[in-house]
Amino acid sequence: MKQAPPIDKSAPKEVADTGIKILWTGGWDSTFRVLYATVVDGMRVEPHYIVDLDRQSTLHELRAISEIKDSLRMLDQLAYDRISNLRVTLKSEIPDDMAITSSWERLKLRAPLGSQYDWIARYAESHHLHDLELSVHVDDRAHYFLNENVEPIPCGGYRLNRGITGDENIFARFRFPILAYSKTQMRDIARERGFLQILEKSWFCHRPINGIPCGTCSPCYYAIKEGMRYRLPRRSLLRYHAWRYRRALQSPSLCIKVVRSRLKSLL
């Protein structure tokens, strides 16, 4: 994948004539995209949200979306008005598609790939959606499958190369507007553009405990790994370290890595 051009940091644009469809999870990456598209690019946004009843974070994600919109309305009424009503679908209502599921299963044998990419692809297929934006960023696991298989698009971001016919084709209905960006780069841009305080209302933990991040689920782990440690309360970080040490005791090689990491942080 070629290096993406830098995000335009010039003055905010006039309201665009076109709109975009975004899978908005209430998380950092998709919220950054919603805020940048509406505040900076002046684009209309049609947000989509899929309810996964098996995940404890659903209410936290929906609450975050509501709070983000309320805060945006106070910051920029025009940007708020560019977001249409949230299109909500139950994951259980997404039709089966064995071709997509089989492709996802083969992909995850090659490298880790979350189950959400199976049902998101089935969702897009069943709703005949084209160019639904997924906020995959440079540190996401899905980046492994997209890195060498995407092409830039004139409006910015990437899409799957039209010549791809293998299992990666489950990504064919999507756009990837922030594929070349990290969470810390998004944070810096949000700060420059004046919406960082709103972005930090986003949610990430899959298994919250007493209303705060658990510190041990995958999103918590990657938030810390990707430079977002400050977003976890002290209790969450204590659980994170206890969890890592328990894992380390079960694996000598991991124990060495943990010790080296702690020593490095003290130097």
N, C-alpha and C positions, 0 to 999 in steps of 0.2 A: 504494500500500500504506500503510495506516495504521501509525503508530508502534506497535511491539509494547510491551506492558506490561513493566516491568522484571522481571528474574528475581527470584523470591522469595528473600530473603536471611535469612529467619527460621530458627529451629532446624530441624535435620533432621527429616523426617517419619517416621512409622511405615511399615513395609513396605507398599507398595501391593498391591492385589489384582490389578491388571492388569499386563500386560507390553507391551513395545514391541519392534518389529523395527527394527534399525539396520544400514545399510550401513557397516561399520567398515573403513576403509582403513588404519588405523594412523597416519593423519595428525592434525594438530592439531584440526581442527573436529569430526570424528567421534569422536575420543578425548575431547574436552571433553564432548560429548553423552553418551557412555557413562559417564564419571565422574560427571557431574552427575546423570544419571538414577539411578545406583545408590547414590551416596554421599548425595546431598541429597534426592532424591525417593523413595528407597527402592523403585525400580521394578525389576522383572525385565527383563532385556535378552536378546534373541535376536540375536546379531551375525551378519551375512552378509559374506562376503569373496569377491570374484571375482578369480581368478588370471589376470593378463594376462602371458603368457609372452614377449611382445614388449617388456616393460618391465624394465629392469635392477634396478628397485627392489623387486621382489616379495619376495625373501628378507629385505631390510631391513624391509619393512612387516610381514611375519609375525613377524620377530624382535622388532620394536617391540611388537606386540600381546602377545606372550608376556611380555616384560619388564614391560609395563604391568600385566598381570594379576598377575604375581608381586609387584610393588610394591604393588598394591592389596590383595593378600591380607595383606601385612604391616601396612598402614595400617588396613584395615577388613575383617575376615573376612566379615562379613555382606554388605557391598557386593560383595565378590568372589564370594560364593555366588550372588548374583543374576544373574551372567552365565552363560548356558548355553554349551554347546560351540559353537565357531565353525563355521558352515555354509559350507563351501568349495565353490566351483564354478569350473570352468575356463571362461574366456571363449569358447573354441572350442566348448564344449558348448551354448552358448546358441543356440536355434533362430533362424533368419532370420525376419524379419517385415517385408516390404516396405512395409507401410503405415507402420510406425514409422520405418523407415530413410528413407523418402521425406519424412516430416514433418521429421525431423532435418535432412536435406539442405536443405530449404526454409528452415528456421529459421537455419541457419548462413550462408545467403546474405544474411540481414538483419543479422546481427551474429555475432561469433565465438562458437562453442559447441563444446566439446570432444566428441570422438567417444565418450567414455564415456557420454554421455547417450543415445546410440543403444542401446548394448548393455545399459546398466542398465535402460532402459525395456523392452527385449525380455526381459531376465531377469525383471523383475517380472510381465510379461504371461505368460510361459511357465510361471511358478510360481504363477500366480493369487494374487499377493501384493497386499494392500490396505494402505495406510498404512505402507509401508516408509519409514523415515525417511532422508532425504538431508540431510547437514549442509551445505547451501548457506548461505553467510553473505553479509553485505552487499556485500563486494567481489568476489564470484564473478561470472564472466561470465554464468552462468545467471540471475543476479539480474535482468538486463535483461529477460528473458522472463517472469519471475514477478512483478516489482514491481507491475504494475497488474492482474494476473490472479489474485490469490490472495485468500482470505478467512480471517479468524482462526477458530480452532477452540477450543472450550471448554477443552480440556486444555492449551492453550498452543501457540504456533506457528501455522503456516498450512497450507492446502491449496489446490489449484487451485480457482478458482471453478467451481461445478457447471454454470454456464451456458456455459463455454468449450467450443467445438466445433472450433476450428481446429487448427493444427499444434501449438500449445502443449499440446494434449491428451496428448502423450507424457509429461507430468508428472502425469497424473491419478491414478496409483496411489501417489503419494508424499505424505508429510508433510514440512514444512520447519520444524523446531523452533527453529532459531537464525538464521532468515532476516534478522532485523533487527540482528544483532550483528556486531561486528568482531572480529578476532583479539586486538586489545589489550584490548577489553572482556572477552573470554573469559579472557584472562590475569589481569586484575584480579579477576574473580569467582573463578577457581581459587585465586588467592592468598588471598582472603578465606576460602574454604572449606577451605583446607589441602591441596589436591591439585595445586598448581602443579608441584611437583617431579616428580610422576608424569606430568603432562601434557607436560612437556618431554622425556619419553622418546619422544614421537611422532616419526614420520619424515615427510619431505616431498620429498626430492630424487628425481627420476626417473632421473638418470644419475650415480650416485655414483662417485667416483674414489678408489680405495684406501680405501674404507670411509667417506669423508666426503662431504658435499654438493659437487656440481660447481660451483655458483655461477652456472651459465649456463642451466640448464633453466627452464621456465616456473614451476614451484613455487618454485625458488630466487629467481627474479626477484620473484615476488609476495610471498614471505616478507620480502624486504628492503623492498619498496614498502609493505607493510602493517605496518611497525613491528617486524618480527621479525629485524632484522639481527643482533642479538646471538647468534642461534642458529647462525650460520655461522662456522666457524673462519676464522682469518686467511687461510689459503691459499685458501679458497673465495671470500672477499671479493676477494682479489687477482685471481683468475680472472674474477670478476664485472666488476671495473673494466676489466680488459684486454679483455674481450668487449664491453663498452659502448663503449670507445674505438675498437675496430676497426669496430664498426657505425657510430659517429659519423663516422669518416673516409669512409665510403661515402655519407653523407647530410649535406649542409650544415645542413639544418634540425635534424636530430638532434644534430649537433655543437654547435650553439648551445645546445640544451637541456641537454646534458651539461655544457658549460662553466658555464652559469648555475647548474646544480645544485651543481657543485663550489664555485663562488664563494659561493653561499648557505650551504653547510655550513661555510665558513671564516670567515664573518662573525659 
